[in-house]
Structures are given as structure tokens and as C-alpha cells.
């Protein structure tokens, strides 16, 4: 990897990590609903998920998608299924209690935060 390509990639990763998007909206809503301390696992999950995605792109995931188009289709439909699952969970969730939310909030947010960066269209474009 040339230094020009690496610097472009690092700049892209930095900009996409700080610009407003679905992850920042989820973190804002979580912080307002549950407070900073209970939102930390969500923040860590998003940071881990974003790092894994950037590393996968840097290691040549786009080349793998070019070589095996079915892999891209599986990822695309798997991501859509995950988004539908999240929508279902939101639709089926009850109201937030005065005590600060449901008991399973902390157990879910790390995994949900880890998988959420995949829903960002700008990062999906980096794969191809």
C-alpha cells in the first residue's frame, strides 16, 4: 500500500467516524435515555465495530467481494435482515420505565453497537 493510499484511507476512516450518522443518533438517544455511564458499552461496541470494518476494508475485503460476488450479496441481505431485526425489537419494546430503561439494555447495547456501523452507507461504499 502506497503512502498516498494509506493517508487517504486514514482520512476517510477518521471523517466517517466523526460525522453525524445513525451511530451518533443512537448514542445521543441512548445517552439522553439512560445516561452516560449506561451508554458507555454502546460507545465501545460502535468503536469496536467500526474498527473491525475499517480493518476488513484495509485487508482487502473489496477484493474478496470482487472475486466472489455472492459474498457481497450475503453481506447485503444479512445487513438488511439485521436492520429488520432491530426494527422489530424497537417496535416490540415497551415504554421506558421511570427507573431508566429495561433490564436487558446493557446486555444488548454492546452487540447492537458493534453491528450498527455496518448500516452506514458511506462505509458500505468503501467495501467496493
N, C-alpha and C positions, 0 to 999 in steps of 0.2 A: 504494500500500500504506500503510495507516494505521500509526501508531507502535505501537498495541496489537498489531496483526497481526505486524508486524516483530519486536517484542520476544518474542512467543510463538514465532515461528519460530526466532529465535536461541536461545532457551532450549531448545526441542525439539532443535535441532541439537547443542547443547552436551551435553545429557543423553544423547542417543543415541550420542554419540562416546565417552563415558567409561564407560558402563555395561557390565557383563560381557556378552559375547555371543560369537558364533563367531569374530569377528575377534580379540578378545583371547585366546581359547583357542588360535587358530592361532599368534599371536605368542608366547604363552607356550611352546607346544610347540617352535616354531622356535628361540626363544632358548635353551631347555634343550638342544636337539639340536645346534645349530650355533653358539651363542654370540651375543653382542650384535652384533658387527661384521657378521657374515653375515646377521643378521636385519634390519639397517637398510633394505635395499632392500624388504623385505616391509612394514616400517612405513611407508615412503614411499609404496609402492603403495596401501596401505589409506587413508592420508591423502588421496592424490590421488583415489582412487575415491570416498571419502566426500564430498569437496569437490565433485566433479562431480555427484554425486547430489543434494546439497543445492542446488546452483546450478540444476540442472534443475527441481527442485520449485519453487524460488523464481521461476523464469522462466515457470512455468505449465504444467508437464508434466501436472498433473492435469486442466487444462482441455483439453489435447490428447487425453488418454485419454477424457474425456467426449465430445468431438466425434467421435473415431474409435475406437470400442471395439476394433476389430481390432488397433490398435496396442498396446493393453494385452495382448491375447491373445498377440501375437507376443512381447512382452517377457516375459510369464509363462512361456510354453513355452520360449523361449530361455534364460531363467534356469534352468528345470528341466533343460534339456539340458546347460547348463554345470555344474550340480551333479552330474549323472550322469557327465560327463567327468572332473570332479575325483575322484569316487569310483572311476572306472575307473583313473585314474592312481595313486591310492593303493593300490588292490588289486594293480596290476601292478608297483608299485615293489619293489625289492629291499630287503634289510635295510641299515640304515645301517652303513657301514664304520667301523672304528676311527679312520680319518683324518678323520671329521667330515662324512660325507654324500656324496652323489653329485656328480659334476662339473657337472651341469646345474642344480643347486639355485639358484644365483644368477641364472641367466638366466630361470628360471620364476617365482621368487617375486614379482618386481615386477609382472608381469602378473596372476598369481593374486591378489596382494594388492589390485591395482587393481580387479579384478572382484568380489572377495569381499563388499564392503559390500552389493551387490545382493541377497545371500542373507538379509539381516537382515529379518525380518518387520515389525518396528516401522517401518523405513524404507519398506517397501512400502506400509504403511498411509498414509503421508504423501502418496503419489502420488495417492491417490483422494480 
